[in-house]
Amino acid sequence: MNKYELMFIIASKVSEEKREELINKFKSYVEAHKGTVDGVEKIGMKKFAYPINFSNEGYYVIFNITMEPSEVEAMNKLMTITEGIVRQMFVKK
C-alpha cells in the first residue's frame, strides 16, 4: 500500500448537493477497495489559469489516501469518465 495525494477539480456548474455526492462517491470508492482516506481538504472555488471546457473556475478538493497502485489506476480511469470532474491528479508521497 502506498500513500497518495489526489487533487481533483469539480466543474463550477455542478450543484452543491451533486458536489458532495461526488466527494462521497470517491471517498467510498477508496474504502471499498481496501484503501483508507487519511484526510479530505475542500479548497473551494478557484479561477483557472486558462479556460478548461469553456469554464474559467472550478471547485478544488484534495484527498490524502492510502491505496494499492493498481487500484489508483482504476480510480483514475473512473474519474476520467465521471461527469462533473474536470481534472484529477494522483501524486505518490
C-alpha positions, 0 to 999 in steps of 0.5 A: 500500500502506498500513500497518495495525494489526489487533487481533483477539480469539480466543474463550477456548474455542478450543484452543491448537493451533486458536489458532495455526492461526488466527494462521497462517491470517491471517498467510498470508492477508496474504502471499498477497495481496501484503501483508507482516506487519511484526510479530505481538504475542500479548497473551494472555488478557484479561477483557472489559469486558462479556460478548461471546457469553456469554464474559467473556475472550478471547485478544488478538493484534495484527498490524502489516501492510502491505496494499492497502485493498481487500484489508483489506476482504476480510480483514475480511469473512473474519474476520467469518465465521471461527469462533473470532474474536470481534472484529477491528479494522483501524486505518490508521497 
